[in-house]
């Protein structure tokens, strides 16, 4: 859930307080006033003082400093506090409703048991949150070149949550953020600030070469480099993974 809790969720907060990559609100008006944000921080700090640590670690004033927030912190804040704290503070109700929809998506994503219909419903909710009229694209991207930084890789990855659940099971059963893992592999090939795309192309080409070699010849072990498995080798457990007995 790092996709949502350490990327999309904090970025939404930064957008609401105009601290996201130097962007302003453009033609929209979703910024929380300084007074409102300080009030939210104070109310949050007071509300969490009596919450047992079994639920969440101690949370400070989010308006003063949220640098120590973990994925667990963001999860608790959005699921249990955000909708109450944010209510009535946006200048237009549509931004609050959009935040409510985001929390609904988070809750459904975290269900321990999901049917195929549930996953299809989740996918439809995510697409609606992102693409439908008066949603993320209209509020934050605004089809404006200057606002293009709001369309991060994480927002794109957000669209794949439902399909990942279809293919890999509930999110609580899989620890890794697949797209992030792939990006890490690609990042290892970036050595030039002048020609980064050429680096990426070469990295992908070499990965494809290794994948084809592993398919045609019995040299899989010889092609393993460090802790990275060759592309396409899905049944090999890396050093950061653990294989549990009776689990497939």
C-alpha positions in Angstrom: 0.0 0.0 0.0 3.0 2.3 -0.3 1.5 3.4 -3.6 -1.4 5.1 -1.8 0.0 5.7 1.6 3.4 7.1 0.9 2.8 8.6 -2.5 -0.8 9.5 -3.6 -2.0 10.4 -0.1 0.9 12.7 0.9 0.8 14.3 -2.6 -2.9 15.2 -2.1 -2.0 16.9 1.2 0.7 18.9 -0.6 -1.7 19.9 -3.3 -4.3 21.1 -0.7 -1.7 23.3 1.1 0.0 24.5 -2.2 3.4 22.8 -1.4 3.4 20.4 -4.4 6.3 21.0 -6.7 5.8 24.8 -6.7 2.3 24.6 -8.3 -0.6 26.9 -7.5 -4.3 25.9 -7.8 -4.5 27.1 -11.4 -8.1 27.6 -12.4 -9.4 25.6 -9.4 -9.7 26.6 -5.8 -8.9 23.5 -3.7 -6.3 25.2 -1.4 -7.0 25.0 2.3 -6.4 28.3 4.1 -3.6 28.6 6.5 -6.0 29.1 9.4 -8.0 26.0 8.4 -4.8 23.9 8.1 -3.5 25.0 11.5 -6.9 24.2 13.0 -6.9 20.7 11.4 -3.4 20.1 12.9 -4.5 21.1 16.4 -7.6 19.1 16.3 -5.7 16.1 15.0 -3.1 16.3 17.8 -5.8 16.5 20.5 -7.7 13.6 19.0 -4.8 11.2 18.8 -3.5 11.8 22.4 -5.8 9.2 23.9 -5.6 6.6 21.1 -3.8 3.4 22.2 -0.5 2.8 20.4 -1.8 -0.6 19.2 -3.9 1.4 16.7 -1.2 3.8 15.5 2.1 5.3 16.7 2.0 8.8 18.3 1.0 11.4 15.7 2.1 15.0 16.0 0.5 18.1 14.5 0.3 17.5 10.8 0.3 21.2 10.0 3.7 21.7 11.7 5.5 18.6 10.6 4.5 15.4 8.8 8.0 14.3 7.7 8.0 11.4 10.2 4.6 10.1 9.0 4.9 6.4 7.9 2.5 4.5 5.6 0.7 3.4 8.8 0.4 7.1 9.9 -1.1 8.2 6.6 -3.4 5.2 6.6 -4.8 6.0 10.0 -5.1 9.7 9.2 -7.1 9.2 6.0 -9.2 6.3 7.2 -10.1 7.6 10.7 -9.5 11.3 10.9 -9.3 13.1 7.5 -13.0 13.2 6.6 -14.0 14.6 10.0 -11.1 17.1 10.1 -11.5 18.3 6.5 -15.3 18.7 6.6 -16.3 22.3 6.0 -12.8 23.6 5.3 -12.7 23.4 1.5 -14.1 26.4 -0.3 -16.1 24.1 -2.6 -17.8 20.9 -1.5 -16.6 19.0 -4.6 -13.1 18.7 -3.3 -14.3 17.2 0.0 -16.4 14.7 -1.9 -13.4 13.8 -4.0 -11.4 13.2 -0.8 -14.3 11.0 0.5 -14.2 8.9 -2.7 -10.4 8.4 -2.2 -11.0 7.1 1.3 -13.7 4.8 0.1 -11.2 3.4 -2.5 -8.6 2.9 0.3 -11.1 1.0 2.5 -12.2 -1.3 -0.3 -8.6 -1.9 -1.3 -7.8 -3.1 2.3 -10.6 -5.6 2.6 -9.4 -9.0 3.6 -11.9 -10.9 1.4 -12.8 -9.6 -2.0 -15.0 -11.2 -4.7 -14.6 -10.6 -8.4 -17.5 -8.2 -8.3 -15.8 -6.3 -5.5 -12.6 -5.9 -7.5 -14.6 -4.8 -10.5 -16.4 -2.2 -8.4 -13.0 -1.0 -7.0 -11.7 -0.6 -10.6 -14.7 1.4 -11.6 -14.4 3.6 -8.5 -10.7 4.3 -9.3 -11.3 5.2 -12.9 -14.2 7.5 -11.8 -12.0 9.1 -9.2 -9.3 9.7 -11.8 -10.9 10.3 -15.1 -14.5 11.2 -14.9 -15.7 14.8 -15.3 -14.9 17.0 -12.4 -12.5 14.5 -10.8 -8.7 14.3 -10.5 -7.9 15.4 -14.0 -10.2 18.3 -13.9 -9.3 19.4 -10.3 -5.6 19.1 -10.3 -4.2 18.4 -13.8 -6.8 20.7 -15.5 -5.5 19.6 -18.9 -2.9 22.3 -18.4 0.8 21.9 -19.4 1.9 23.8 -16.3 0.0 21.3 -14.1 1.5 18.2 -15.7 3.7 17.5 -12.6 0.5 16.4 -10.9 0.3 13.4 -13.3 2.9 11.4 -11.4 3.9 7.8 -12.0 2.1 7.0 -8.8 -1.2 8.3 -10.1 -0.8 6.0 -13.1 0.0 3.1 -10.9 -3.1 3.9 -8.9 -5.2 2.9 -11.9 -3.7 -0.6 -11.9 -4.7 -1.5 -8.3 -7.8 -3.5 -9.3 -6.0 -5.4 -12.1 -3.1 -6.2 -9.7 -5.6 -7.6 -7.2 -7.2 -9.7 -9.9 -3.8 -11.1 -10.9 -2.0 -11.3 -7.5 -4.7 -11.4 -4.8 -5.6 -8.8 -2.1 -3.1 -6.1 -1.3 -2.5 -7.4 2.2 -1.2 -10.7 0.7 1.4 -9.1 -1.5 4.2 -6.9 0.0 5.8 -5.4 -3.0 4.8 -2.4 -5.2 5.3 -4.0 -8.6 5.7 -0.9 -10.7 8.1 0.7 -8.2 10.2 -2.5 -8.3 10.4 -2.3 -12.1 11.3 1.4 -11.9 14.1 0.6 -9.5 15.5 -1.9 -12.0 15.3 0.7 -14.8 16.8 3.4 -12.6 20.0 1.3 -12.3 20.6 2.1 -16.0 20.4 5.8 -15.7 23.8 7.3 -15.9 23.3 10.4 -18.0 21.4 13.6 -17.3 21.7 14.6 -20.9 20.5 11.4 -22.5 18.3 9.6 -19.9 16.0 8.1 -22.6 18.9 6.5 -24.4 20.0 5.0 -21.1 16.5 3.5 -20.5 16.3 2.1 -24.0 19.7 0.4 -23.6 18.7 -0.9 -20.2 15.5 -2.4 -21.5 17.3 -3.8 -24.6 19.9 -5.6 -22.4 17.2 -6.9 -20.1 15.4 -8.4 -23.1 18.7 -10.0 -24.3 19.1 -11.6 -21.0 15.5 -12.8 -20.9 15.8 -14.4 -24.3 19.1 -16.1 -23.3 17.5 -17.6 -20.2 14.6 -18.9 -22.3 16.7 -20.6 -25.0 19.7 -21.9 -22.9 20.2 -23.4 -19.5 22.1 -20.4 -18.1 19.6 -18.9 -15.7 21.9 -19.1 -12.6 24.8 -17.7 -14.7 22.7 -14.7 -15.7 21.8 -13.7 -12.1 23.5 -10.4 -11.3 23.7 -9.4 -7.6 20.3 -9.5 -6.1 18.4 -8.9 -9.3 16.8 -11.8 -11.1 16.7 -11.9 -14.9 13.6 -10.5 -16.4 10.8 -13.0 -17.0 12.1 -15.4 -14.3 9.1 -15.3 -12.1 9.6 -18.5 -10.0 12.9 -17.4 -8.5 12.8 -16.0 -4.9 15.1 -13.0 -4.4 17.1 -12.2 -1.3 14.3 -9.8 -0.1 11.6 -12.4 -0.4 10.5 -15.4 1.7 8.8 -18.5 0.5 6.4 -20.0 3.0 5.5 -23.6 3.1 2.1 -24.7 1.8 1.7 -21.3 0.1 1.4 -21.0 -3.6 
